[in-house]
């Protein structure tokens, strides 16, 4: 409202003879909200009586509150004005602050969870069947003679298996000692009474390698 219009309204009220004889109530029609401060101010559309003037704004002191804000919100508004912040900026600040606090709590919880997982020992102990264990054995076994009995070979394989999933061979070698080729298969390695060393060595080597060893043929 321009000052000229305001003055015109005031003069019109003062010129009314009825208003001079009694103290009339004030009716102010609010046109649009103004600024927020210690005393609320608005832009007015019209006034009828009883006014105050300050810095281009009509200061209104109605009998009823102008706002439905809670006392806590009004306190926040007052604090915001004192800090030179707008109401909306202050609300955004509070919102972001709450989000940061929530993220900080979640981050701390995640760190604690990771620390707990790292502190727990990872158990890799499991039991394989004999056949599964045998398939995984690739270590070599030295044999200091040209013959290994099936019974002796299976004995040492069983000993290694029962020692666990990752057996350790004492001194890095398993020694087998028998003297007769017949102990590894008998007539299987003879053709017309002639011993077949290649066939014998092939079968023995396969058996030893399957047990996780290496064949070191001693001539």
C-alpha positions as CSV (number, residue, x, y, z in Angstrom):
1,X,0.0,0.0,0.0
2,X,1.4,3.4,-1.0
3,X,1.7,6.1,1.6
4,X,-0.7,8.4,-0.3
5,X,-3.4,5.7,-0.2
6,X,-2.7,5.0,3.5
7,X,-3.1,8.7,4.3
8,X,-6.3,8.9,2.4
9,X,-7.8,6.0,4.4
10,X,-6.6,7.6,7.7
11,X,-8.2,11.0,6.8
12,X,-11.4,9.3,5.8
13,X,-11.6,7.6,9.2
14,X,-10.8,10.8,11.1
15,X,-13.4,12.8,9.1
16,X,-16.1,10.4,10.2
17,X,-18.1,12.1,13.0
18,X,-19.1,8.8,14.5
19,X,-15.5,7.8,14.9
20,X,-14.8,10.9,16.8
21,X,-17.4,10.1,19.4
22,X,-16.3,6.5,20.1
23,X,-13.2,4.3,20.1
24,X,-13.8,1.9,17.3
25,X,-12.2,-1.5,16.8
26,X,-9.6,-1.9,14.1
27,X,-10.2,-4.2,11.1
28,X,-7.2,-4.8,8.9
29,X,-7.5,-6.8,5.7
30,X,-4.2,-8.7,5.0
31,X,-3.1,-8.6,1.4
32,X,0.1,-10.7,1.6
33,X,2.5,-12.0,4.2
34,X,5.5,-9.8,4.9
35,X,8.7,-10.5,6.7
36,X,9.4,-12.5,9.8
37,X,10.9,-10.9,12.8
38,X,10.4,-10.2,16.5
39,X,7.2,-8.5,15.5
40,X,5.3,-10.0,12.5
41,X,4.5,-7.6,9.7
42,X,2.3,-7.9,6.6
43,X,1.3,-5.9,3.5
44,X,-2.2,-4.7,4.0
45,X,-5.0,-4.1,1.6
46,X,-7.1,-1.7,3.7
47,X,-7.5,-0.4,7.2
48,X,-10.5,1.1,9.1
49,X,-9.2,2.5,12.3
50,X,-6.4,2.3,15.0
51,X,-3.1,1.8,13.2
52,X,0.6,2.1,13.8
53,X,3.2,2.9,11.2
54,X,6.8,1.7,11.1
55,X,9.3,1.3,8.1
56,X,6.6,1.1,5.5
57,X,4.8,-1.8,7.2
58,X,1.6,-1.8,9.3
59,X,2.3,-3.5,12.6
60,X,-0.6,-5.5,13.8
61,X,-1.3,-6.7,17.3
62,X,-4.6,-8.7,17.0
63,X,-6.3,-10.3,20.0
64,X,-5.9,-13.7,18.3
65,X,-2.6,-15.2,17.3
66,X,-1.7,-14.8,13.6
67,X,-0.1,-18.2,13.3
68,X,-0.7,-21.8,14.2
69,X,3.0,-22.5,14.9
70,X,3.8,-24.3,18.0
71,X,5.9,-22.6,20.7
72,X,8.8,-24.8,19.8
73,X,8.6,-23.7,16.1
74,X,8.4,-20.0,17.2
75,X,11.5,-20.5,19.3
76,X,13.2,-22.0,16.2
77,X,12.1,-19.1,14.1
78,X,13.4,-16.6,16.7
79,X,16.8,-18.4,16.8
80,X,16.9,-18.5,13.1
81,X,16.4,-14.7,12.8
82,X,19.0,-14.1,15.5
83,X,21.5,-16.1,13.5
84,X,20.7,-14.1,10.3
85,X,19.2,-17.1,8.7
86,X,15.9,-17.5,6.9
87,X,13.3,-19.8,8.2
88,X,13.5,-22.1,5.2
89,X,17.3,-22.2,5.3
90,X,17.2,-23.1,9.0
91,X,14.8,-25.9,8.3
92,X,17.0,-27.3,5.5
93,X,20.0,-27.0,7.9
94,X,18.1,-29.1,10.5
95,X,17.1,-31.6,7.9
96,X,20.7,-32.1,6.6
97,X,22.0,-32.2,10.1
98,X,19.6,-35.1,11.0
99,X,20.6,-36.9,7.8
100,X,24.3,-36.6,8.6
101,X,23.8,-37.9,12.1
102,X,21.8,-40.9,10.8
103,X,24.5,-41.6,8.2
104,X,27.2,-41.3,10.9
105,X,25.4,-43.9,13.0
106,X,25.0,-46.3,10.0
107,X,28.7,-45.9,9.1
108,X,29.8,-46.7,12.6
109,X,27.5,-49.7,12.7
110,X,29.0,-50.9,9.4
111,X,32.5,-50.5,10.7
112,X,31.7,-52.5,13.8
113,X,30.1,-55.3,11.7
114,X,33.2,-55.5,9.5
115,X,35.5,-55.6,12.5
116,X,33.4,-58.5,13.9
117,X,33.6,-60.4,10.6
118,X,37.4,-59.9,10.4
119,X,37.8,-61.1,14.0
120,X,36.0,-64.4,13.4
121,X,38.3,-67.2,12.3
122,X,37.4,-68.6,8.9
123,X,37.1,-72.4,9.3
124,X,38.1,-74.4,6.3
125,X,38.0,-77.8,8.0
126,X,35.9,-80.3,6.2
127,X,36.0,-84.0,5.7
128,X,36.4,-85.5,2.3
129,X,35.6,-89.0,1.3
130,X,38.7,-91.2,0.5
131,X,38.0,-91.0,-3.2
132,X,37.7,-87.2,-3.1
133,X,40.8,-86.8,-1.1
134,X,42.7,-89.2,-3.4
135,X,41.8,-87.1,-6.5
136,X,43.3,-84.0,-4.9
137,X,46.7,-85.5,-4.1
138,X,49.5,-84.3,-6.4
139,X,52.6,-84.5,-4.2
140,X,55.3,-86.9,-5.4
141,X,56.6,-89.9,-3.6
142,X,60.1,-91.3,-4.0
143,X,60.2,-95.1,-4.3
144,X,63.7,-96.6,-3.8
145,X,63.1,-99.9,-5.4
146,X,61.4,-101.2,-8.5
147,X,58.5,-102.8,-6.9
148,X,55.7,-101.6,-4.6
149,X,53.1,-104.0,-3.3
150,X,49.4,-103.1,-3.6
151,X,48.9,-103.8,0.1
152,X,51.8,-101.6,1.1
153,X,50.8,-98.8,-1.2
154,X,47.2,-98.7,0.0
155,X,48.4,-98.8,3.6
156,X,50.4,-95.6,3.2
157,X,47.6,-94.0,1.2
158,X,45.2,-94.7,4.1
159,X,47.7,-93.4,6.6
160,X,48.0,-90.2,4.7
161,X,44.2,-89.9,4.3
162,X,43.5,-90.5,8.0
163,X,46.1,-87.8,8.9
164,X,43.7,-85.2,7.5
165,X,42.8,-83.3,4.4
166,X,46.2,-81.8,4.1
167,X,48.7,-84.6,5.0
168,X,52.3,-83.8,5.6
169,X,54.7,-86.6,4.5
170,X,57.5,-87.1,7.0
171,X,60.8,-86.0,5.6
172,X,59.1,-85.5,2.2
173,X,59.3,-89.2,1.3
174,X,57.5,-92.4,1.8
175,X,59.7,-95.4,1.5
176,X,58.4,-98.7,0.0
177,X,60.5,-101.8,0.0
178,X,59.6,-105.2,-1.5
179,X,61.8,-107.6,-3.5
180,X,59.7,-109.7,-5.8
181,X,57.9,-108.4,-8.9
182,X,55.1,-110.8,-8.2
183,X,54.1,-108.7,-5.2
184,X,52.8,-106.0,-7.6
185,X,50.7,-108.2,-9.8
186,X,52.3,-111.6,-10.3
187,X,51.8,-113.2,-13.7
188,X,50.2,-110.0,-15.0
189,X,53.7,-108.7,-15.8
190,X,55.0,-111.9,-17.5
191,X,54.4,-112.8,-21.1
192,X,55.6,-116.3,-22.0
193,X,57.7,-116.4,-18.9
194,X,59.4,-113.1,-19.7
195,X,59.0,-110.2,-17.3
196,X,57.6,-107.0,-18.8
197,X,59.2,-104.1,-16.9
198,X,57.5,-101.3,-18.8
199,X,54.1,-102.6,-18.0
200,X,55.1,-103.1,-14.4
201,X,56.6,-99.7,-14.1
202,X,53.7,-98.1,-15.8
203,X,51.1,-99.6,-13.4
204,X,53.3,-98.9,-10.3
205,X,53.9,-95.3,-11.3
206,X,50.2,-94.7,-11.9
207,X,49.4,-96.1,-8.4
208,X,52.1,-94.0,-6.7
209,X,51.2,-90.8,-8.6
210,X,47.5,-91.4,-7.7
211,X,48.6,-91.6,-4.1
212,X,50.2,-88.2,-4.5
213,X,53.8,-89.4,-4.8
214,X,56.6,-89.4,-7.4
215,X,58.3,-92.6,-8.6
216,X,62.1,-92.6,-8.4
217,X,63.1,-95.8,-10.1
218,X,66.3,-97.3,-8.8
219,X,68.2,-99.4,-11.3
